[in-house]
Amino acid sequence: MNHQPIDANTTHNFLPKVSVVVPIYNGEADLPDLINCLVSQTYPKDRVEYLLVDNNSSDRTLAILKATAENCPITIHPLSENQIQSSYAARNTGIRAAAGEILAFTDADCRPQPQWLNTLIQPFVKPDLVIVAGEIVALPGTTLLEKHADREETLSQKHTLANKFCPYGQTANLAIRRSALETVGLFRPYLTTGGDADICWRILGAKIGSWEFAPNAIVQHRHRTTFKELASQWRRYGRSNRYLHELHGVELMREITPKEYGYRLVRWLLKEVPRESVKAIALQASLVDLLNTPIGLFTAYARSLGQRDAKLPEKAKIIDWL
């Protein structure tokens, strides 16, 4: 990780051409808020282009993108990736059409804050820097599961950047120097999860530069609101771990045994429920505090199922190139 200070005068004049790539699948409902966030970016509008890639949506995503591009104060290039159903394939389509020396990534259901792009790009003034990850924080939530995930900081880059195998940034808030992609290749187009870790690890493994965390480059993201969505999210995390195990030798997550599940539930009922109930009566705890353990066990089980059932498809080993 690079810790060298940045000269303020140099930073002020550092305005590289940036290409923001956003894969979109059935994003019709998200597009108005996303576009508003992109329009609100403080980075000079003549130095950035937005490549919004429809990934074979069945709704009006592509039509809305085309209409928006015609009457928008920012440069939007609506693109399509209809051959491969994968956000990574869609990102590759955007990268190939990009003119910027820095590629920035976010997702359709994310809400980049106005200073996001400016703050994410400035560290690249250091020539040896090849990856910058911004922070991901929760959109305000009202449901039990949203509040639980917010408290656990489920989506924070602090978790992935502290990965014991190798740091990586999630593509919800990530920037990569184009020259790095020219060296190691693009995303694996047939991979359906884990591609952000894979590409970061390939870049860092090539020893061509360092990475940095930009905590003030903030993207907001909504958490899951139902147990069905939550289970799907954590099964995907499990599949990702299996795929990265096969691609990079990452250690598999140890599965919790039935005995351990039972012990934790009994401990929760006999110790945590009484303690948190007393706190709740005194207005010092909430339902989120009371149900933290069973929700945590639920996500751990979903992740173990995803890891156990996954097998990396042979085509997912393919790397695309510019």
C-alpha positions in Angstrom: 0.0 0.0 0.0 1.3 3.5 -0.9 1.6 6.0 1.9 3.6 8.7 0.2 2.1 12.2 0.7 0.5 14.0 -2.2 1.6 17.6 -3.1 -1.4 19.8 -3.0 -0.4 21.9 -6.0 0.3 18.8 -8.1 -3.0 17.3 -7.1 -4.9 20.5 -8.1 -3.6 20.2 -11.6 -4.0 16.5 -11.9 -7.1 15.8 -14.1 -6.6 12.7 -16.1 -9.2 11.5 -18.6 -11.5 9.1 -16.7 -14.0 6.5 -17.9 -16.7 5.4 -15.5 -18.0 1.9 -16.3 -21.4 0.7 -14.9 -22.9 -2.7 -15.8 -26.7 -2.6 -15.7 -29.2 -5.5 -15.6 -32.9 -4.6 -15.3 -31.9 -1.3 -13.8 -34.9 0.7 -14.9 -35.9 1.7 -11.4 -32.3 2.6 -10.4 -31.5 4.7 -13.4 -33.0 8.1 -12.3 -31.1 8.2 -9.0 -27.9 6.9 -10.6 -27.9 9.5 -13.4 -28.6 12.2 -10.9 -25.5 11.1 -8.9 -23.4 11.0 -12.0 -24.5 14.5 -13.1 -23.7 15.8 -9.6 -20.1 14.7 -9.8 -17.6 17.5 -9.1 -14.9 16.1 -11.4 -14.7 18.3 -14.6 -17.4 17.1 -17.0 -15.1 17.5 -20.0 -12.6 15.1 -18.4 -15.0 12.2 -17.8 -17.2 9.9 -19.8 -19.8 7.4 -18.5 -20.1 4.1 -20.2 -23.4 2.5 -19.1 -23.6 -1.1 -20.3 -26.9 -2.9 -20.5 -26.4 -6.6 -19.9 -29.3 -8.0 -21.8 -32.0 -6.5 -19.6 -35.7 -7.5 -20.1 -37.0 -4.1 -19.0 -36.6 -0.6 -20.5 -33.0 -0.1 -19.4 -31.4 0.3 -22.8 -34.1 2.6 -24.1 -33.8 4.8 -21.1 -30.0 5.0 -21.4 -30.3 6.0 -25.1 -32.9 8.7 -24.4 -30.9 10.0 -21.4 -27.7 10.2 -23.4 -29.3 12.6 -25.9 -30.3 15.2 -23.4 -27.8 15.0 -20.5 -25.2 17.5 -19.4 -22.6 14.7 -19.0 -21.1 12.4 -21.6 -23.0 9.1 -21.5 -22.3 6.3 -23.9 -25.0 3.6 -23.8 -23.6 0.2 -24.6 -24.9 -3.4 -24.8 -23.4 -6.7 -23.8 -25.9 -9.3 -24.9 -23.6 -12.3 -25.6 -22.6 -13.2 -22.0 -24.9 -12.7 -18.9 -22.3 -11.5 -16.5 -21.5 -8.1 -15.0 -17.8 -8.7 -15.7 -18.5 -9.3 -19.4 -20.5 -6.0 -19.4 -17.6 -4.2 -17.7 -15.2 -5.5 -20.3 -17.5 -4.1 -23.0 -17.3 -0.7 -21.3 -13.5 -0.9 -20.9 -13.0 -1.7 -24.6 -15.0 1.4 -25.5 -13.3 3.6 -23.0 -10.9 6.5 -23.8 -9.8 7.2 -20.3 -6.4 6.5 -18.7 -8.2 5.7 -15.5 -11.2 3.3 -15.3 -13.6 3.8 -12.5 -16.3 1.3 -11.6 -19.6 1.4 -9.7 -22.9 -0.4 -10.0 -26.4 0.7 -11.0 -27.9 0.3 -7.5 -25.1 2.4 -6.0 -25.3 6.2 -5.3 -21.9 7.9 -5.7 -21.6 11.0 -3.6 -20.7 14.3 -5.4 -17.0 14.2 -4.5 -16.7 10.5 -5.2 -14.9 10.6 -8.5 -12.7 13.5 -7.7 -11.6 11.9 -4.4 -11.2 8.4 -6.0 -9.0 9.7 -8.9 -6.6 12.1 -7.1 -4.3 9.4 -5.5 -3.4 8.4 -9.1 -1.1 11.4 -9.1 1.4 8.9 -7.7 2.7 7.2 -10.9 3.3 3.8 -9.2 -0.3 3.5 -8.0 -2.5 1.1 -10.1 -5.6 0.5 -7.9 -7.6 2.8 -5.7 -10.6 1.6 -3.7 -13.2 4.0 -2.2 -15.6 3.3 0.7 -19.0 1.7 0.5 -21.6 2.8 3.1 -25.2 2.0 3.5 -28.1 4.0 2.2 -30.5 4.8 5.1 -32.5 1.7 5.9 -35.6 1.0 7.9 -35.9 -2.8 8.0 -34.4 -5.1 10.5 -32.0 -6.7 8.0 -30.8 -3.3 6.7 -30.1 -2.1 10.1 -28.2 -5.3 11.0 -26.1 -5.1 7.8 -25.4 -1.5 8.5 -24.2 -2.2 12.0 -22.0 -5.0 10.7 -20.7 -2.8 7.9 -21.3 -5.7 5.6 -20.3 -3.9 2.4 -17.4 -1.9 3.7 -14.1 -2.1 1.8 -12.4 -2.4 5.1 -13.2 -6.1 5.1 -11.9 -6.8 1.6 -8.8 -4.6 1.9 -7.9 -6.6 5.0 -8.3 -9.9 3.3 -5.6 -12.2 4.7 -4.8 -13.7 1.3 -4.4 -10.4 -0.6 -6.2 -7.0 -0.4 -8.8 -6.2 -3.0 -11.5 -3.6 -3.7 -15.1 -4.3 -4.7 -16.2 -3.1 -8.1 -19.0 -1.1 -6.5 -16.3 1.5 -5.8 -13.0 0.8 -7.5 -10.6 2.6 -9.9 -7.8 0.9 -12.0 -5.1 2.4 -14.2 -5.7 1.4 -17.8 -2.1 0.4 -18.3 -2.5 -2.3 -15.6 -5.4 -3.9 -17.5 -3.3 -3.8 -20.7 -0.7 -5.8 -18.7 -2.8 -8.5 -16.9 -6.0 -8.5 -19.0 -9.6 -7.7 -18.3 -12.2 -9.4 -16.1 -12.9 -13.0 -16.6 -16.2 -12.6 -18.6 -17.8 -15.9 -17.6 -17.2 -15.5 -13.9 -20.3 -14.6 -12.0 -18.8 -13.7 -8.7 -15.4 -13.0 -7.3 -14.2 -11.1 -10.3 -13.2 -8.0 -8.3 -10.8 -10.0 -6.1 -9.5 -11.9 -9.1 -8.6 -8.8 -11.2 -7.0 -7.0 -8.2 -5.0 -10.0 -7.3 -3.7 -10.5 -10.8 -2.7 -6.8 -11.0 -1.0 -6.9 -7.6 0.6 -10.3 -8.3 2.2 -8.8 -11.4 4.2 -6.4 -9.2 3.5 -3.5 -11.5 2.3 -1.1 -8.8 0.6 -0.6 -5.5 -2.9 0.1 -4.2 -4.5 2.7 -1.9 -7.7 3.2 0.0 -9.6 6.5 -0.4 -12.0 6.4 2.5 -13.6 9.8 1.5 -14.5 8.6 -2.0 -17.9 7.4 -0.9 -20.5 5.3 -2.7 -23.8 4.5 -1.0 -25.4 1.1 -1.5 -28.6 -0.4 -0.3 -28.7 -3.5 1.9 -30.9 -6.5 1.4 -34.4 -6.2 2.9 -35.7 -9.8 2.9 -34.3 -13.1 4.2 -34.5 -14.5 0.6 -32.3 -11.7 -0.7 -29.9 -12.0 2.3 -29.5 -15.8 1.7 -28.8 -15.2 -2.0 -26.2 -12.6 -1.1 -24.3 -14.8 1.3 -24.6 -17.9 -0.9 -22.9 -15.8 -3.6 -20.2 -14.9 -1.1 -19.7 -18.6 -0.6 -19.5 -19.4 -4.3 -17.0 -16.6 -4.7 -14.8 -18.2 -2.0 -14.9 -21.5 -3.8 -14.1 -19.9 -7.2 -11.2 -18.0 -5.8 -10.0 -21.1 -4.1 -9.8 -22.8 -7.4 -8.3 -19.8 -9.2 -5.9 -18.6 -6.6 -5.6 -21.1 -3.8 -7.6 -19.1 -1.3 -8.3 -21.0 1.9 -11.9 -22.3 2.1 -14.0 -21.0 4.9 -14.4 -23.6 7.7 -18.0 -24.8 8.0 -19.7 -24.4 11.3 -20.8 -27.8 12.7 -24.3 -28.6 13.8 -23.0 -28.8 17.4 -21.6 -25.3 17.1 -24.8 -24.0 15.7 -26.7 -25.6 18.6 -24.2 -24.2 21.2 -24.5 -20.7 19.9 -28.3 -20.7 19.8 -28.5 -22.0 23.3 -26.0 -19.4 24.5 -28.1 -16.8 22.7 -31.3 -17.9 24.3 -29.9 -18.3 27.8 -27.5 -15.4 28.0 -27.9 -12.9 25.2 -31.7 -12.7 25.0 -32.1 -11.9 28.8 -29.2 -9.4 28.7 -30.4 -7.5 25.6 -34.0 -7.6 26.8 -33.0 -5.8 30.0 -31.1 -3.2 27.8 -34.1 -2.8 25.5 -36.3 -2.0 28.5 -33.8 0.6 29.5 -33.8 1.9 25.9 -30.2 0.9 25.5 -30.7 -1.8 22.9 -32.8 -2.6 19.9 -34.3 -5.5 18.1 -31.2 -5.6 15.9 -29.1 -6.2 19.0 -31.4 -8.9 20.2 -31.4 -10.8 16.9 -27.7 -10.3 16.0 -26.7 -13.9 16.7 -29.4 -15.8 14.8 -29.1 -13.5 11.8 -25.3 -14.0 11.9 -25.8 -17.8 12.0 -28.3 -17.6 9.1 -25.8 -15.8 6.9 -23.0 -18.1 7.9 -25.1 -21.1 6.9 -26.0 -19.6 3.6 -22.4 -18.8 2.8 -21.4 -22.4 3.7 -24.0 -23.8 1.3 -22.8 -21.5 -1.5 -19.2 -22.6 -0.9 -20.1 -26.3 -0.6 -22.3 -26.5 -3.8 -20.2 -24.3 -6.1 -17.8 -25.6 -8.8 -15.9 -23.2 -11.0 -17.1 -23.6 -14.7 -14.2 -24.3 -17.0 -15.1 -21.2 -19.2 -14.8 -19.0 -16.1 -11.1 -19.4 -16.2 -10.9 -17.4 -19.5 -9.4 -13.9 -19.3 -10.5 -11.2 -21.8 -7.9 -8.9 -23.3 -7.9 -5.4 -24.8 
